[in-house]
Amino acid sequence: MALTTVRPQGMGFNTGRRNMVINGAMQIAQRGDVTGKTGDNTYGGPDHFSLRIGSIGTWSISQSSTAPDGFANSYKIDCTTADASPAAGDRLMFTYRFEGQDVQQLQYGTSSAKSVTLSFYVRSNKTGTYVVDLFNHDPSTDRHCAKTYTISSANTWEYKTITFAGDTSQGFDDDNGRSLDINWFLGAGTDFTSGTLATSFADLVNANRAAGLSVNLADSTDNEWLITGVQLEVGENASDFEHRSFGDELIACQRYFYSHVSGNEETIANAAAYSSTQVFGTLHFPVSMRITPSLAAANGTNYYRFYRNGGNTDFDEFGFNDRSKNSMTIYKAGLSGLTAGHSGWLVTNNASASLTFDSEL
C-alpha cells in the first residue's frame, strides 16, 4: 500500500524501549466498537485513546482493519451526524494521556528539558491542515505547545513526524495523576483557532491551541479519520515504530481498563455464602491498576448465577466493596435459601452480562 511520505529505515539512534505510548499499533480493544457518541472523553475502539467531543457532531469509534503496511489495526472515527458550523467553544480532539511518573525522563522544568518526536500514520478523506498539541496539566497554570501537519491525499496512508522542544519552565508531578496529553485537533471553533499557534511551550491561551486548523471533520457524514503507529520518543528524530507483543500491550492497557468477563457462562470468581441471604467473592485484577477502579456491571434479569451445594441461585446485579488497585470484593444481598459457609463460584448467565473495571486518567 503506497504512502505519500517515504521514511528511510533506521532513522534515529534510540535503542531499547523507545515508545512512550502504549497500544500505539491499536492492537488492544477491550471495550469494542461504540456508536452514537457525543460526550467528552469518550472511550471505545482501541484502548487508552479517547475522543473528546465538545458539542460537535455524533461519532462512531472502532478498531479498523484498514491499516498501512506492517500494521493490522487502526483507530477509526466516523461522523454519523454532521455539524458544519461549530460554535466558538466547540472542539473535537483525539487524545492520549500520560501519568506524571511516566514522563519524568523528559526533565521538563529544568535547563535539560528534552525534545520529543511524535510520529504516526494517518488517513482521511478530509485533506487539509490539522493541529497536534502537547498539554501539561500539572502546573498551576496549564502549559501547551502545538504544531501543524497536513493530510495531502484523500484516503491514503501518510506518515507524519513532529518534533516538540522541551519545556524548561515547568515540570511534571511524579505521581499517577494526569500530567501530559497529546491532542490531535480534528475540528474546533474560534475559541481555539483565533489566535497564533503556540509552537513552543507557553502558558495556556485557548485561542492559540489550534490556530491554523483548516478542517472541520464534523462537517459531513462522509468524513472519517484513521490513525495507527503512534509513537512518542525522546529526541529530535523519529525511529522505526517499536512493535510490541499483543500480551505486553494488553498488560499495559489493563492498568487503565480491565474487561473481566463479557458473555454467557464465563467464570467471575470463587465465592461463598456469608449468610442465608448474602454471597461474597473476591476478584483479583491481572495487574495493579492505576487507582482503585470503578466497576461497571451490566444488569438484567438473572444475568448472574451462584453455583453452590449442588444447586444454583440467579440474580440481576452486583454490589462491590473492599476495593483496591489489586482486587475487589463483589457481593449480592437479598437472596434466599443459601447456607452460610457453603462455597461455590459466580458465573455470567446471559450473553449481555459483563464486568469491567475503569481507572483511566
C-alpha positions, -999 to 999 in steps of 0.1 A, spaced: 0 0 0 16 33 -11 24 60 14 27 97 4 57 100 27 86 75 25 107 72 56 142 58 55 147 27 77 169 31 107 163 68 111 174 78 146 196 60 170 175 53 201 177 17 214 157 -2 240 121 6 248 117 39 230 80 44 225 64 61 255 29 54 241 12 21 249 -11 4 223 2 27 195 -4 -1 170 -41 -2 181 -39 -39 189 -59 -39 221 -97 -30 221 -113 -44 252 -143 -22 251 -152 -30 215 -166 -6 189 -191 21 200 -216 43 181 -238 74 187 -212 91 208 -215 128 216 -198 132 250 -165 144 262 -137 120 269 -153 90 251 -136 57 251 -142 29 226 -123 10 199 -86 7 207 -77 11 244 -63 41 262 -70 66 235 -101 88 238 -122 110 216 -131 144 232 -163 156 216 -173 191 226 -207 197 211 -195 189 176 -213 161 158 -221 124 166 -194 98 161 -187 60 158 -154 47 171 -139 14 160 -109 -7 158 -104 -9 120 -85 -35 99 -77 -8 74 -40 -1 81 -7 7 64 19 -20 56 33 -35 88 2 -29 109 -30 -49 113 -52 -23 130 -60 14 133 -83 36 154 -111 49 132 -137 76 138 -167 81 115 -191 111 116 -227 100 117 -243 133 125 -227 164 110 -220 198 124 -209 221 96 -210 253 117 -194 247 151 -199 272 178 -170 292 192 -164 268 221 -168 235 202 -139 212 196 -131 176 185 -99 160 197 -83 126 196 -63 123 229 -37 102 246 -28 108 283 3 101 304 8 97 341 33 121 356 56 93 368 59 81 332 72 114 318 99 122 343 127 113 318 117 144 298 132 166 325 107 194 319 111 223 342 149 222 340 176 235 317 180 199 304 144 196 292 144 171 263 128 174 229 104 147 219 93 134 185 58 123 177 53 100 147 21 83 134 3 71 103 -29 89 94 -56 86 68 -87 106 60 -110 116 31 -107 151 45 -75 168 33 -60 200 48 -41 213 77 -45 197 111 -30 205 145 -14 185 173 -7 199 207 11 188 239 -6 199 270 9 199 305 -18 197 332 4 197 363 13 233 369 -10 259 385 -10 274 350 -16 249 323 10 250 295 9 238 259 28 236 226 13 229 192 24 220 156 6 216 123 6 187 99 -11 182 65 -31 154 50 -24 159 14 -41 129 -4 -76 117 4 -80 81 16 -42 75 16 -20 65 45 5 92 52 34 91 77 40 122 99 67 132 123 66 162 145 92 174 170 85 194 201 112 212 220 112 206 258 97 230 283 124 244 306 98 263 327 75 238 342 79 201 351 55 172 359 44 159 393 59 125 400 27 106 406 0 85 389 -21 115 380 -28 130 346 2 151 335 8 152 298 -17 149 269 -12 146 232 -42 161 215 -49 158 177 -74 186 168 -100 174 142 -123 204 144 -127 235 166 -145 268 170 -129 302 171 -122 300 209 -94 276 198 -84 289 164 -85 327 165 -50 333 180 -14 325 170 -3 289 172 19 283 203 48 264 186 69 265 218 56 259 253 37 287 268 10 294 294 -23 283 282 -42 305 258 -70 285 242 -71 307 211 -35 296 204 -41 259 207 -54 252 172 -47 283 152 -41 272 116 -65 243 117 -82 244 82 -105 214 85 -137 205 103 -140 167 103 -176 171 116 -189 190 85 -201 159 67 -213 123 75 -189 112 47 -159 121 69 -137 96 86 -102 97 102 -79 68 110 -46 66 128 -21 40 139 16 36 146 15 63 172 50 68 188 64 94 211 101 92 218 129 113 233 150 131 207 147 151 175 144 122 151 118 95 146 129 59 147 111 29 132 79 21 151 86 -1 181 63 -31 177 55 -48 210 37 -82 216 0 -84 220 5 -97 255 27 -69 266 3 -43 253 -27 -60 269 -10 -59 303 -1 -22 299 -37 -14 289 -52 -33 318 -36 -8 342 -63 16 330 -92 -6 319 -99 -43 325 -127 -63 309 -131 -92 333 -160 -111 317 -183 -105 288 -209 -130 276 -226 -161 289 -212 -189 312 -180 -170 320 -165 -176 354 -163 -144 375 -148 -156 408 -149 -182 436 -174 -172 462 -191 -182 495 -224 -177 512 -218 -153 541 -253 -159 553 -286 -173 540 -291 -141 520 -257 -129 510 -229 -142 488 -194 -127 485 -165 -133 461 -131 -117 456 -119 -108 422 -81 -102 417 -70 -80 388 -43 -93 364 -22 -62 371 -22 -34 397 -45 -7 383 -36 30 383 -60 38 410 -89 19 427 -111 14 397 -148 18 393 -169 -13 385 -194 -13 356 -216 -44 356 -243 -49 330 -276 -55 348 -306 -76 338 -330 -103 348 -309 -133 361 -277 -120 344 -256 -137 371 -256 -171 389 -241 -185 421 -234 -223 418 -233 -240 453 -241 -272 471 -255 -290 440 -278 -261 431 -277 -225 419 -292 -191 426 -297 -165 400 -297 -127 405 -297 -95 384 -269 -73 396 -238 -69 419 -227 -47 446 -190 -41 455 -168 -31 484 -133 -36 499 -118 -21 467 -81 -16 460 -59 -13 430 -53 -50 431 -87 -66 439 -123 -60 446 -149 -78 467 -182 -83 448 -214 -93 466 -251 -98 463 -275 -94 492 -312 -101 494 -311 -137 482 -327 -167 499 -320 -203 505 -283 -201 510 -263 -218 537 -237 -198 555 -202 -212 547 -211 -230 516 -187 -222 488 -192 -222 451 -185 -199 421 -201 -169 404 -207 -170 366 -224 -149 340 -258 -162 329 -267 -141 299 -249 -132 267 -252 -95 276 -236 -98 311 -203 -81 316 -180 -68 344 -154 -41 336 -131 -20 358 -120 15 349 -91 36 362 -84 58 331 -68 91 336 
